[in-house]
Amino acid sequence: MRPHLPLNALRAFEASARHLSFTRAGLELKVTQAAVSQQVRMLEDWLGTPLFKRLPRGLGLTDEARAILPVLSDAFNRIEAVLKQCEGGHMSEVLTIGVVGTFAVGWLMPRLKLFRDAHPFVDLRLLTNNNLVDHAAEGLDFAIRFGEGGWPSTENALLFDAPLSVLCSPEIARRLAVPADLTRETLLRSYRTEEWMQWFEVARLEPWTISGPIFDSSRLMVEAAMQGAGIALAPARMFQRELQSGVLARPFELEVRTGSYWLTWLKSRSLSPAMQMFHDWLLHEAACPSG
């Protein structure tokens, strides 16, 4: 019967192959250079093939070693990741979420501590985007998106509507008495080019050609508006802190609904325990009156 897989020897080989040095591998593993060399010879005997070329200035890898190294490094990394999840006597779970930047800053970030306090063993990873996501390619458990919720490959849970309002600096707001006053101002645009036309319709204004800068992020567009670069059309709900502090103004009550925020995940994906926790928490927070 063949001897059991020599795990210590595999670790010694992997470290030596990365460093191309038995000495540096020994320093990493906290053993002597001689011990590392002995473990590598043991693995070579077990495999029946040499793994290193002993060169005058260090080590070189054989073809067999080049084939083994990436698989072995990946395996050790996976083992380390799983063991870290079990530290402290509790199993933690990584949860990766893609979030529209405006929602992340304006709504989610102020509430993350609530989730962390309730679920301390969920390791959240947040990635921001401009509403264009690929769950599978980006390794996302969830994505929070803005739109009508008709994405065919995902389950889509409604969070709340986010109607668009005119937002600008207080200085510009003082010049705006009626919606028609906008004709004299620079109107900032998002990549969704139809939004101002929809607002004009609600305001019963005859449309005109808009030539203001275009932004791929409402957060960035409103930042420009706060600095006096023009007037933005964005979801006021995502900018409550700025409105309450007075650095941003909402001159008109008129608003237009162009979409909602949704929690989405692949239809082919079963909810893990961490996903279920986040799903339930997020929908509860979104349904709260203060949400």
Residue pairs with C-beta under 8 A, 6 or more apart in sequence:
3 46
6 39
6 42
6 43
6 46
8 39
9 39
9 40
9 42
9 43
9 46
10 43
10 72
11 29
11 39
11 76
12 25
12 29
12 31
12 35
12 36
12 39
12 40
12 43
13 39
13 40
13 43
13 51
13 65
13 68
13 72
14 69
14 72
14 73
14 76
15 24
15 25
15 28
15 29
15 36
16 22
16 25
16 36
16 40
16 52
16 59
17 51
17 52
17 61
17 65
17 69
18 25
18 69
18 73
19 25
19 28
20 58
20 59
20 60
20 61
21 58
21 59
22 33
22 36
22 37
22 40
22 59
23 33
25 33
25 36
26 32
26 33
26 35
26 36
29 36
40 51
40 52
43 51
44 50
44 51
47 64
49 62
49 64
50 62
50 64
51 61
51 62
51 64
51 65
51 68
52 59
52 60
52 61
52 62
52 65
53 59
53 60
53 61
53 62
61 69
84 92
85 91
85 92
85 93
85 94
85 123
86 92
90 121
91 121
92 121
92 122
92 123
93 121
93 122
93 123
93 272
93 273
93 274
94 123
94 125
94 274
95 122
95 123
95 124
95 125
95 141
95 142
95 272
95 274
95 275
95 278
96 125
96 127
96 138
96 139
96 140
96 141
96 142
97 124
97 125
97 126
97 127
97 140
97 141
97 142
97 143
97 144
97 278
98 127
98 128
98 129
98 133
98 135
98 138
98 140
98 142
98 143
98 144
99 108
99 126
99 127
99 128
99 129
99 143
99 144
100 128
100 129
100 130
100 131
100 144
100 145
100 146
100 261
101 128
101 129
101 130
101 217
101 218
101 219
101 220
102 146
102 217
102 218
102 219
102 234
102 235
102 238
103 144
103 146
103 238
103 261
104 126
104 128
104 144
105 219
105 238
106 219
106 235
106 237
106 238
106 239
106 240
106 241
107 237
107 238
107 261
107 291
108 126
108 144
110 241
111 285
112 124
114 281
114 285
115 122
115 124
115 278
115 281
116 122
116 124
118 277
118 281
119 274
119 277
119 278
119 281
122 274
122 277
122 278
127 138
127 140
129 143
130 191
130 216
130 217
131 145
131 146
131 147
133 140
133 143
133 145
134 140
135 143
135 153
135 154
135 264
135 265
135 266
135 269
136 266
141 265
141 269
141 272
141 274
141 275
141 278
142 263
142 264
142 265
142 275
142 278
142 279
143 154
143 263
143 264
143 265
144 159
144 261
144 262
144 263
144 264
145 151
145 261
145 262
145 264
146 162
146 259
146 260
146 261
146 262
147 259
147 260
147 262
148 259
148 260
149 156
149 158
149 260
149 262
150 156
151 264
153 266
153 267
154 264
154 265
154 266
154 267
155 264
155 265
155 266
155 267
156 262
156 263
156 264
157 262
157 263
157 264
157 279
157 283
158 260
158 262
159 260
159 261
159 262
159 263
159 282
159 283
159 286
160 237
160 260
160 261
160 286
160 291
161 257
161 260
162 235
162 237
162 238
162 259
162 260
162 261
163 235
163 236
163 255
163 256
163 257
163 258
164 195
164 199
164 233
164 234
164 235
164 236
164 255
164 256
164 257
164 258
165 233
165 234
165 235
165 236
165 250
165 252
165 254
165 255
166 176
166 179
166 182
166 199
166 231
166 232
166 233
166 250
166 251
166 252
166 254
167 222
167 225
167 231
167 232
167 233
167 234
167 236
167 239
167 243
167 248
167 249
167 250
168 176
168 185
168 225
168 230
168 231
168 232
168 248
168 249
168 251
169 225
169 226
169 227
169 228
169 247
169 248
169 249
170 246
170 247
170 248
170 249
171 228
172 185
172 225
172 228
172 231
172 249
173 249
173 250
173 251
175 181
175 184
175 185
176 182
176 185
176 251
176 252
179 203
179 205
179 252
179 254
180 205
182 205
182 231
183 208
185 230
185 231
186 212
186 229
186 230
186 231
187 196
187 210
187 212
187 230
187 231
187 233
188 212
188 213
188 215
188 221
188 224
188 225
188 229
188 230
188 231
188 232
188 233
189 195
189 196
189 210
189 212
189 213
189 214
189 215
189 221
190 214
190 215
190 216
190 218
190 221
190 233
190 234
191 214
191 215
191 216
192 258
193 214
194 258
195 233
195 256
195 258
196 207
196 210
196 233
197 207
198 256
198 258
199 233
199 254
199 256
200 206
200 207
201 256
202 254
202 255
202 256
203 252
203 254
212 230
213 224
213 229
213 230
215 221
215 224
218 232
218 234
218 235
218 238
219 238
221 232
221 234
222 232
222 234
222 239
222 242
222 248
224 230
224 232
225 231
225 232
225 248
226 242
226 247
226 248
236 243
236 250
236 255
239 248
242 248
243 249
243 250
261 286
263 279
263 282
263 283
265 271
265 275
271 279
285 291
